[in-house]
Amino acid sequence: MIAHSWYMRTSAADIAGIKELCAMLQEYAQIMSLVEVGSYLGESSCLFHDCLPNAKIYCIDPWISNYDDADPAGNCDMTQVERAFDINTSSCSRIVKKKGISSEYVDDLELMMVDAVYIDACHQYHSVVEDIRFWKPRCKVAICGHDYTSHWPGVIQAVRDLLGEPSNVLVDGSWIKWL
């Protein structure tokens, strides 16, 4: 059961998409580690925590303003957003916060090999490409992400260019590519 009351502010499609993605991951393999690139307020982080009961969830986000000029979510006080992430995830014992971008963790032993990654950071083509290139050799089960929609053509193109068509695209725009 989801215990976090702020889920009520998250769209039903987003909740359904993450839950379906987690169920697919768990059906395919016992997921013990997932990296979420782009954690923002921690809403999906807590969903991953609740829906992947054996997994350590690594949350990577720089929490800096205007990180993605095309994303209005980045035009706010990211100090407050990071503080909200800390509060929202405080009861999630398997969440590990990592402040920065993926490439800053190239030598992090915990992140050398993980089961899956969920990419939802900067939505610009070059940034999605960088994240996929960084994580693909480190993932054992799947590379996943968010915003595989016409609103974010850079996400679609980066996924297609590096991974081909996704194995599945879910109701919330989440996507998965099995490795």
Secondary structure, DSSP 8 states (H G I E B T S, - for coil): ----GGGGGS-HHHHHHHHHHHHHHHHHS---EEEEE--TTSHHHHHHHHHSTT-EEEEEE---TTSSTT-GGGSS-HHHHHHHHHHHTTT-TTEEEEES-GGGGTT-GGGSSEEEEEE-S--SHHHHHHHHHHHGGGEEEEEEES--STT-HHHHHHHHHHH-S-SEE-TTS-EEEE-
